[in-house]
Amino acid sequence: METEPPFRFKTQTQSDQVPLLEAKHLTKTFGGKPRRHILSGEAAIRAVDDVSFHIDAGETLGLVGESGCGKSTTARLVMRLLEPTSGSIFFQGRDITSVNRRDLRELRSSIQMVFQDPYDSLHPRMQIKDILSEPFRIHGYRNKRIVRDRILELLELVGLDPAHLQRYPFEFSGGQRQRIGIARALALEPSLVVLDEPVSALDVSIQAQILNLLKRLQHDQGLTFLFIAHDLAVVRHVSQRIAVMYLGKIVEIADRDRLYRSPSHPYTQALLSAVPRPEVYKSTSSDRIILRGEPPSPTSPPTGCRFSTRCWRAEDICRQVEPQLLAQTDDATAAVACHFPGQ
């Protein structure tokens, strides 16, 4: 009986028809009880709930939403750092939801991650040369000369001085540390880089430098990005398409220009109205949209639309029937989960 050929994660080209990455009905639940237990007080939290999206080779998908909405959990599911409760993840057309350890090891060289805090993600007692050498050591690269040449190339790519190889992370600024994190992520020439709020811990003046660096690297290296952030103004500069999450669900996904020009979901409208630049989003009202109250607890989300408890347009159907993420009639590439979109 013929066996399935081994995984090959680096054969995708931008001309291929299948997406580079595709998530289908992805769900992640933490905790073992679906309802609050009377005695123990434990409850299940559905951090990611039936999330579907795709990313084509060479593009950037921005994933935005408030803290706690499930963005980082989604990133860790894509990276296979967490096991999904249900749903599937496809990379280059192959199902990677339940790959074995050997294939998962190869997958790690094709999907890399840049973390939010550039200090916590770097070992404080390792010199930069050792931090950048670690991916090669883990994946069995033994030729020291080739590894060193690649490290010098990485430093040049991210704009760091090779003379700093003997330094430790605490000797660098936050922006420099994030450049080191980016260099480490690019070490094995991945196809997809997951960026989990890569600039939120940096000063505003440094954020622009890192964003410009990421755009240049994507252009020069042919990279694909999943860019996670809570700041729509930041995401606008690097993303071709944007998905908006609220309480574990994607409520809207659209091309960047369409989303900023005419957002359909009221939550997206509220987020955009808070961007402190009037040219980004021109509302029919001159006042900023103020959301009342706090997001519901993920342990007991409201029935119907999860945004209904804070939505100024909510009607009875919104509190009773959960809206599905449906394509828009005027643009099949855009989708929104709302009973009254675009009003």
GIVENCOR-V598890 format. One record per pair of residues at least 6 apart in sequence whose C-alpha atoms are under 8 Angstrom apart, sorted by the first residue. I is the first residue (numbers start at 0). J is the second residue. Records with the same first field share a line. If there is no record, write none. Layout:
# GIVENCOR-V598890
I: J ; J
This chain:
# GIVENCOR-V598890
5: 102
6: 102 ; 105
8: 90 ; 91 ; 105 ; 106 ; 109
9: 109 ; 190
11: 19 ; 56 ; 91
12: 56
13: 55 ; 56 ; 57
17: 55 ; 91 ; 92
18: 53 ; 54 ; 55 ; 56 ; 90 ; 91 ; 92
19: 53 ; 54 ; 55 ; 56 ; 89 ; 90 ; 91 ; 92
20: 53 ; 54 ; 55 ; 88 ; 89 ; 90 ; 91 ; 92
21: 51 ; 52 ; 53 ; 54 ; 88 ; 89 ; 90
22: 50 ; 51 ; 52 ; 53 ; 77 ; 86 ; 87 ; 88 ; 89
23: 49 ; 50 ; 51 ; 52 ; 86 ; 87 ; 88
24: 48 ; 49 ; 50 ; 51 ; 85 ; 86 ; 87
25: 47 ; 48 ; 49 ; 50 ; 51 ; 83 ; 84 ; 85 ; 86 ; 87 ; 88
26: 45 ; 46 ; 47 ; 48 ; 49 ; 50 ; 83 ; 84 ; 85 ; 86
27: 45 ; 46 ; 47 ; 48 ; 72 ; 82 ; 83 ; 84 ; 85
28: 43 ; 44 ; 45 ; 46 ; 47 ; 83 ; 84
29: 43 ; 44 ; 45 ; 46
30: 41 ; 42 ; 43 ; 44
31: 42 ; 43
32: 41 ; 42 ; 43
33: 42 ; 43
34: 42 ; 43 ; 298
35: 41 ; 42 ; 43 ; 298
36: 42
42: 298
43: 298
44: 297 ; 298
45: 247 ; 297 ; 298
46: 68 ; 69 ; 72 ; 246 ; 247 ; 297
47: 69 ; 72 ; 73 ; 246 ; 247 ; 248
48: 247 ; 248
49: 86 ; 248
50: 247 ; 248 ; 249
51: 249
54: 60 ; 223 ; 225
55: 223
56: 222 ; 223
57: 217 ; 221 ; 222 ; 223 ; 224
58: 222 ; 223 ; 224 ; 238 ; 239
59: 223 ; 224 ; 225 ; 226 ; 237 ; 238 ; 239 ; 240
60: 224 ; 225 ; 226 ; 238 ; 239 ; 240 ; 241 ; 242
61: 225 ; 226 ; 227 ; 228 ; 234 ; 237 ; 238 ; 239 ; 240 ; 241 ; 242
62: 70 ; 225 ; 226 ; 227 ; 228 ; 241 ; 242 ; 243 ; 244
63: 70 ; 227 ; 228 ; 229 ; 230 ; 231 ; 234 ; 241 ; 242 ; 243 ; 244
64: 70 ; 228 ; 229 ; 230 ; 243 ; 244 ; 245
65: 229 ; 244 ; 245
66: 229
67: 246
68: 244 ; 245 ; 246 ; 247 ; 248
69: 244 ; 245 ; 246 ; 247 ; 248
70: 227 ; 244 ; 247
71: 195 ; 227
72: 81
74: 193 ; 195 ; 227
75: 81
76: 82 ; 83
77: 88
78: 107 ; 110 ; 111 ; 112 ; 193
79: 96
82: 96
83: 96
87: 94 ; 95 ; 96
88: 94 ; 95 ; 96
89: 95 ; 96
95: 103
104: 138
108: 138 ; 187 ; 188 ; 189
109: 187 ; 188 ; 189 ; 190 ; 191
110: 189 ; 190 ; 191 ; 192 ; 193
111: 184 ; 185 ; 189 ; 191 ; 192 ; 193
112: 184 ; 192 ; 193 ; 194 ; 195
113: 180 ; 181 ; 184 ; 192 ; 193 ; 194 ; 195 ; 197
114: 120 ; 180 ; 194 ; 195 ; 196 ; 197
115: 194 ; 195 ; 196 ; 197 ; 198 ; 199 ; 200
116: 177 ; 197 ; 200
117: 173 ; 174 ; 176 ; 177 ; 180 ; 200
118: 168 ; 169 ; 173 ; 176 ; 177
120: 180
121: 130 ; 168 ; 176 ; 180
122: 130 ; 168
123: 167 ; 168 ; 169
124: 167
125: 167 ; 168
126: 164 ; 165 ; 166 ; 167 ; 168
127: 163 ; 164 ; 165 ; 166 ; 167 ; 168 ; 179
128: 150 ; 164 ; 165
130: 183
131: 150 ; 179 ; 182 ; 183 ; 186
132: 146 ; 147 ; 150
134: 183 ; 186 ; 187
135: 141 ; 146 ; 186 ; 187
140: 146
149: 186
150: 186
151: 161
153: 182 ; 183 ; 185 ; 186
154: 160 ; 161 ; 179 ; 182
155: 161
156: 182 ; 216
157: 178 ; 179 ; 181 ; 182 ; 212
158: 178
159: 175 ; 178
168: 176
173: 200 ; 201
174: 201 ; 205 ; 206 ; 209
177: 197 ; 209
178: 209
184: 192
189: 222
190: 221 ; 222 ; 223
191: 222 ; 223 ; 224 ; 225
192: 222 ; 223 ; 224 ; 225
193: 224 ; 225 ; 226 ; 227
194: 224 ; 225 ; 226 ; 227
195: 226 ; 227 ; 228
196: 226 ; 227 ; 228 ; 229
197: 227 ; 228
198: 206 ; 209 ; 210
199: 206 ; 228
210: 236 ; 237
214: 237
216: 222
217: 223
226: 234 ; 238
227: 234
228: 234
231: 270 ; 271 ; 274
232: 274 ; 279
234: 241
235: 255
238: 255
239: 254 ; 255
240: 252 ; 253 ; 254 ; 255
241: 252 ; 253 ; 254 ; 255 ; 258
242: 249 ; 250 ; 251 ; 252 ; 253
243: 249 ; 250 ; 251 ; 252 ; 267
244: 250 ; 251
245: 305 ; 306
246: 294 ; 295 ; 297 ; 305
247: 297
249: 324 ; 336
250: 264 ; 324 ; 335 ; 336 ; 337
251: 263 ; 264 ; 267 ; 324 ; 333 ; 334 ; 335 ; 336
252: 258 ; 333 ; 334 ; 335
253: 332 ; 333 ; 334
254: 332 ; 333
259: 271 ; 279 ; 280
260: 279 ; 280 ; 281
261: 341
262: 268 ; 341
263: 335 ; 340 ; 341 ; 342
264: 335 ; 336 ; 337 ; 340 ; 341
265: 310 ; 312 ; 340 ; 341
266: 306 ; 310
268: 288
269: 287 ; 288 ; 289 ; 290
271: 279 ; 280
272: 280 ; 281 ; 282 ; 287 ; 288
273: 287 ; 288
274: 280
290: 309 ; 310
291: 309
292: 309
293: 309
294: 309
295: 301 ; 305 ; 308
301: 307 ; 308 ; 318
302: 318 ; 319 ; 320 ; 321
303: 316 ; 317 ; 318 ; 319 ; 320 ; 321 ; 322
304: 317 ; 318 ; 319 ; 320 ; 321 ; 322 ; 337
305: 321
307: 313 ; 317 ; 318
316: 338
317: 338
322: 336 ; 337 ; 338
323: 335 ; 336 ; 337
324: 334 ; 335 ; 336 ; 337
325: 334 ; 335 ; 336
326: 332 ; 333 ; 334 ; 335
327: 333 ; 334 ; 335
